[in-house]
């Protein structure tokens, strides 16, 4: 970290694990984080116990002040923010669209660590949407925030290849690390105001809609490549699913098979030691990790060892039309 950057008074705003990686990187690098904003504690788990966000947990571990307003519509919340006299606010997956008054409160404004190569995939779920769309690469953009949704000037970009085997969980973890590194790389030139600002080309933008659980329903009439991307793109949340004998069967991992078949889409055509092979609209998919009702997610090999009869040849998954 440069001498110029050391005196920066930084506020951090973020909520999930992706954001916690950037906060931890700032603290490890010795930056002066004067306070942390995060979403209010939410019910979680079977007991629905109020649970702090991953960012709040890091903040508590480092004895940082934590602020959890529902939004910034209250004058008291905006006055408190101004009283902190921050030089910069670093925003990472905070979960709120910040109003102009907040964006302008820090001397250097607010910057965002966004998990896509902007202007592609603006919005709430850029990692999942990149996978679902079949993109070959993605990355992280450090952006100067404005009042739009991920529309601000781009300050720094770092790319990340998307491997054919990637799940959204695996890609998330790589991007979290890349994002933290990119943030540290950008801060010295942000602090001394020498960093270049590149305006986004709005015509290239895609909107990364928030994920809905219903998107997990597998349509076996689709091509095998689409279904395999759906499964990987929705793992570990919300997880793709189908039905088996009227009950929900979750599919955590799948890959395109090389078998040729004219079987009805959704039909189990075979099983081997590792996979359940299912016919699709074109081609086949190999289900490699599944979750039976009332059970935990398991490799298909383990399920087949004890319950192979459930997946006998000709068994139909999902609802056929």
N, C-alpha and C positions, 0 to 999 in steps of 0.2 A: 504494500500500500504506500502511495506517495505521501510526502509530507503535506502536500496541498490538501489531500483528502482527509487527513487525520482529524482536523477539527470539525468536520461535518457533523451537524446534529441531525440524526436520521430517525424518522418515524417509520415503523414497518407496519403494513396492513396486509393480512393474509389469513387463511383459515386452514386448508387441508395439508396433507403430507407434502404435496408438491411445493407449497409455500414454506413449510418448515425447513426444507433443505436450504432455501435461500437465506432465511433468518439465521440458521446455524452457521452458514458460510460467512455472513457479515460479522457475527460474533467471534468466530474463530480467527478472522482476519484482523480483529482488533478495532473495528469501527464502533463509533459512539452511537449506539442505538438507545435513544432516550425514552422510548415507549413503544408499545405494540397495540395495534387495533386488530380485533378479530371478531368473528360472529359470536353472538350469545351462545352459551352452552345449550346443547340440544339433547333430547332424550335418545338413548342408544341402547342396543342390546335387548335381551329378552325382558329384563326388569325395567326397561325404559328409564333408566337412571340418567339424570342430567350429566352430560359428559363434556369436558372441555375439549376444544379443538386441538389438533396437533401443534399448531402455532402457539396457542396459549400454554401448552405443556412446556415447550421450549422456553418461552418467556418466563414462566414460573421458576424453571430450573436455574435461570440466570438472574433472578430477582429483578426483572424488568416490570415497570408499571404496565398494567393491562387495561385497555378500554374496550367496552363491548356495547356501543350504541346500536339500537335497532336500525337506525339510519341517521342521517345528519339533518333531519328536518327541524329538530329542536334547536332553538337558539343557544341553549346551554351547552349542547354538544359542540356547536361551531365555536363558541367562545373558548371552551376548554382547549380545542385543537389550536386555536390562535395563540393561546397563552403558553403553549409548549415551545413556541418560537423555533420550529424546525427549519433546517436548511433544505431538507429534501424528504419526501415521503416515497418509500419503495412499496409498491403494491403488487402482490402476487396472489392471484386467485382469491381475492378477498370476498367476493360474492355480493358486492354492492356497486351500483353505478354511481360514481361520486359526483356531486353537484359542483358547479363552478366555484362556489365559495371555498370548498375543500381543496379543489385542484390548485387554487391560487394562494392558499394559505402558506405553504412553505416557500422560502425565497427562490428555490430552484424548481418549484412545482412538484409534480408527481411523475414518477416513472413506473412502468409496468414490465414485469417479466412474463411474456406471453408465449405459450407453448405451440406456436406455429410459425411458419415463414410468412409473415404478413406481406401483402394483404389477404393471403389465403387463410381461410378458417378463422374469421373473427367470431367471437362468441364464447359460449359456456363450455363446449365439449370439443375443443380442437384436436386433441389426441385421438379420441375415438373416431371422429369424422374422417380424419386422414386415413386411418386403417380401413374403415368401412368403404371409403371411396377407392381404395386400391392405390393410393399414392405410393410412389417409390421412395420418397424422402419427405422429411418434415424438419423441424428445428425449433429454435427459440429466437424471439425478437425482443430486444430491449426497446421500449417505446416511450416517448414523451406523451403523457396522457392529455387528452382534451375531453370535451363534453360528449363526444360520440362514443359508440361501442367499438373499442379497439381501432379507432380511426386516426390516432395521433401519429406524429412524425416518427420514423424508425431511426434509432440511434446505433444499433449494432445487431447483426444477425449471425447465428451459428447453426449450421446444418447438421442433420442426423439421418442416416439411412434407415429405411424401414425394411427389416428382413422379412422374408416370406413366412418365417415361423413366429414372428412377434405377436404377442397378445397386447392389449392396451395397457395391462399392468406392467409388462416388461418395458414397453416403450415409455410409459410414464416415468419409470425409475431412471432411465437413461436421460430423458429430457430434464428431469428435476436436477440432475447433476450438471448437465450442460447449462441449464438456466442459472444455477448458482455461480458457475465459473464465469459465464457471460456478464452477470451482474457485477462481479468484482472487477472484471476487465474494463467495464464501462465507467465505473465510478470516478477514477481520477480525472478523466477528460470531461465528465459531467460537472465535477466540482470546479474545474478551472474554466468552464464554459467554452472549451475548444472542440467538443464533440460535434460531428456533422449531423445535421437533421435532414433526412430523406422523406419527402412527401409520399404517401401511399397512392397507388393507382387504384382508385375505387372500382374501376371496371373489372379488375382481377379478383375482387373480393368474393368470398363464399361465406355463408352464415352457418356456423357450427351450432345447430340447435341443441338445447339441453336434451339429454337422453331420457327416454321414457321406457318404463318396463315393458310396455307392449311391443316395443321394437325388437324384443328378444324372440318373439314367436317365429319359428322357422317355417317358411313356405317351401316345402320339398319340391315344388314345381320349378323353382329357380335353378339356375346352373350350379354345379358343384362348387365352382370358384367363388360365386357370390355367397353361398352358405358357409363355406370355410372362412371367408373374411368376416361374415357376420358373427360367427362363433368367437373368433379371435378378437374382433373389435369390441365385443361386449363382455370379455373376460378380464377382470374378475367381477365387473358389475355393468349392467344388471343381470348378465348371464343369459345366453340363448336358451330357448326351451322348446319342447314339443310335447306330445302326449304318448303314453304307452298304456294301453288298456284303460284309457280314460283318465289316467293320473299324470301329473306333470313330471316330465323327465328333463332335467337340466343338462345341457351340453357345455362343458367347460373348455374342451379343446378338440379340434378336428382338423383334418387335412384332406386335400383332394386325393382321391384314389385313382388308380390307373385301370380299374376294371371297366369293361364295356357291358352294358346291360340294356334290355328293353323293358325291364320290370317297371311296375307302377311307381311313380315318385313316392318316397317315404317307406318303401318296402325294404326290409332287411334281406339282403341277398346272400350274405355269408358272414362268418366270423373267423378271425384267425387268433393267434395267441395274444395279440395286442389290441385289436380293433374290432368294432362292429361296423360292417360295411353296408351303407344305405344308398339306394338308388335315388337320383335327383332328376330334375327336369332334363338335364344333360349331364352325363358322367355320374360319378359316385363320390361320397365322402366317407372317410374313415373316422369314426367317433373314438377318440383316444382317452378322453376323461369325461366321466358322466356322474350324475347325482340322482340316485333313485329316490322316490318319495320317502321321507322320514329317515334318510341316511345322509352321510357326508359325501362330498365329492371324492371320487376314487378313480384311479386308472382303470380303463375298461378291462385290462387283463385281470385285475383283482375281482371285478364284478363277474366276469365270465367264468372264473374258477368256481364260483359258488352258485351263480344264477344264470347259467348259459341258456337254460330252457326259456327264459323270458325273451330271448333274442333269436329264437329258432328261425330258420329260413322261411320267408313269407310273412313274418310278423310285420304289421303296418304301424308306422309311427305317424302321429299327427292326424289331422282331419283331411280326408281326400275330397276333392270336388268332382 
